[in-house]
């Protein structure tokens, strides 16, 4: 989950808050408790989505790589689709493909006024096809669930369908993805391994890394560093990193081989 208080602060206060967050990220990184990186290339940027109160659900994209024919995959919906709606309205997209099997997310979405252009598929994304258990967060107020085992909520876990990106693309008739957004509560690491090893053609990748999530087993700064290095070797370069150091926006700088 992300919080971007720029939606409610003035420009000076926002800049100061960003500076403080980056400072904390750098300090933690110095003792191995976080990951600090600078953007690797310059690109035109736009902030899309986010609740007016706290900015939850906002993401930074490169608009020059998006048009009305773009193929957009949004993995991990939670209880906010302001980002997806913003893309639909801004670029005249005929469809945005959403993926989330979380029962609470599906229930929430059923009570919203959802544009016809947003299509939800109840699949989790991972590095294999089949089924998996989806675990609620330790905090019952959190909508997000995870494929990562959580012993505290094992009794409430549900079985869901799982797909790899190549399988989904084949089912939907896509040969590439123009923009992939992932916020999947620690399950991003095997997905990144899979999309790199399978040479999935993705032009723009937005991902939230969960190395600071103390409730999810196996999360660590080392895993995020490894994932970023793999993406870099595959041609992805970061053009935006939030002050918290958790949300990255990448552009693919060369085609998959």
Secondary structure, 3 states (H helix, E strand, C coil): CCCCHHHCCCHHHHHHHHHHHHHHHHHHHHCCCCCCCCCCCCCCCEEECCCCCCCCCCEEECHHHCCCCCCEEEECCCCCCHHHHHHHHHHCCCCEEEECCCHHHHHHHHCCCCCCCEEEECEEECCCCEEEEEEECCCCCCCCEECCCCHHHHHHCEEEEEECHHHHHHHHCCCCECEEEECCCCCHHHHHHHHHHCCCCECEEEEECCCCCCCCCCCCHHHHHHHHHHHHHCCEEEEEECCCCCEEEEEECCCCC
